[in-house]
Amino acid sequence: MTSDALFSLALISLFICFVYGPWQWVWTDITRQTMFEKRDQLFDMAVVGKLDFASDEYRTIRTSLEQSIRFAHMMTLPRLMALNFSKRRSDQRGAHRSKMALARISDPQTRQEVSVIIDQADRMMICAIAMKSPVVLIFLIPAAAMASIALMIARIFGYRRGNPGSLIRRASAKIGAYVHEEAEATFAV
């Protein structure tokens, strides 16, 4: 009985050490690498002339991505919730500068390509925040796996109602915009 308790305590300790050590570092590195790739895609668009290097739009969006790179190690689920709570109390929510800069891009095709870059960066930050959270690792990942299996089984039997992906895309866009706002506010230039 005592050996089972000690074994359980040892496993829990190893899990905590792993989640708050290498797991955090790996997800921070993955996030930063993705952000660097998105920044490079934006740079490549400027090289071929789709964006002007000197334009306010290019500089604002690039700065936003760079702030996300610097902010990646700090953004965790508890910090995001605390920042959200403090923003609501002070009611000082700022505008998402990169989205405003995106709206000022005149060419619709270029605007769409840049929008994809920003959305992918937002989704990566959300994924990293979730994956760095022990709560998500313990509870939500198994729940999401069971929901995915249930949806696949339902589709096998002919269930076609609605598209759960659109709900996920809308939610990730909203949360991603908030994460960018926090990165921009924390690392204001």
Salt bridges, closest charged atoms under 4 A:
ASP56 OD2 - ARG104 NH2 2.82
GLU57 OE2 - ARG104 NE 3.42
GLU66 OE2 - ARG39 NH1 3.53
GLU66 OE2 - ARG62 NE 3.11
GLU113 OE1 - LYS50 NZ 2.96
ASP119 OD1 - LYS99 NZ 3.02
ASP122 OD1 - HIS180 NE2 2.52
GLU181 OE1 - ARG93 NH2 2.95
GLU184 OE2 - HIS96 ND1 3.76
GLU184 OE1 - ARG97 NE 3.43
